[in-house]
């Protein structure tokens, strides 16, 4: 049939080829997924010198190894999450500083204060930071989620930081009821979430997202979009990643 030259047969054969390619992608083996994640990690300039092991089984990717900064640890995890076919990332990477990376808690605390002071996105007067053995814990109440994210991002790359617990909560000055429809429209406008069957439930100042998406990126992007709605204090992101 594909040897004939009618327009109908041409389009039909093209469709068959596309479907075959799609099925190939869906049936990505553990070995292929492992290689894709390894390549994604190597592609990040920050991680070129990092020794990170990757195993993959049924969409579950485990990262192991030793790096010399928390920034590299989070970069490896983020790179793995963006690979098509990854459903869950199990992160077991250790941080071991060289002599240049050893920093006291007092020095880290000083750097945290300075980082907040020079970042216009962070209401520094509303956040408290505690440093214990290189682990930074953030507490406070902000109006917007982007401020919460900015606080963590300002800290995670600091020298000597081993981890960050972001306990900052969101409490907007907007006390109006959340407009569910506005969140649904925002999700539909975004290229990453357009056309996905994402269900939105709004109760008080809380929003729950449920349904199925194709990737970690789509799940996180949906949560970010929903958090931009005025009046949202908390997001329950129950979206399931189903690459198949």
Buried (B, 14 or more C-beta within 10 A) or exposed (E): EEEEEEEEEEEBBEEEEEEEEEEEEEEBEBEBBBBBBBEBBEEBEBBEEBEBEBBBEEBBBBBBBBBBBBBBBBBBBBBBBEBBBBBEBEBEBEBEBEEEBEBEBEBBBBBBEEBBEEBEBBBBEBBEBBBEEBBBBBBBEBBBBBBBBBBBBBBBBBBBBBBBEBEBEBEBEBEEEBEBEBBBEBBEEBEBBEEBEBEBBBEEBEBBBBBBBBBBBBBBBBBBBBBEBBBBBBBBBEBEBEBE
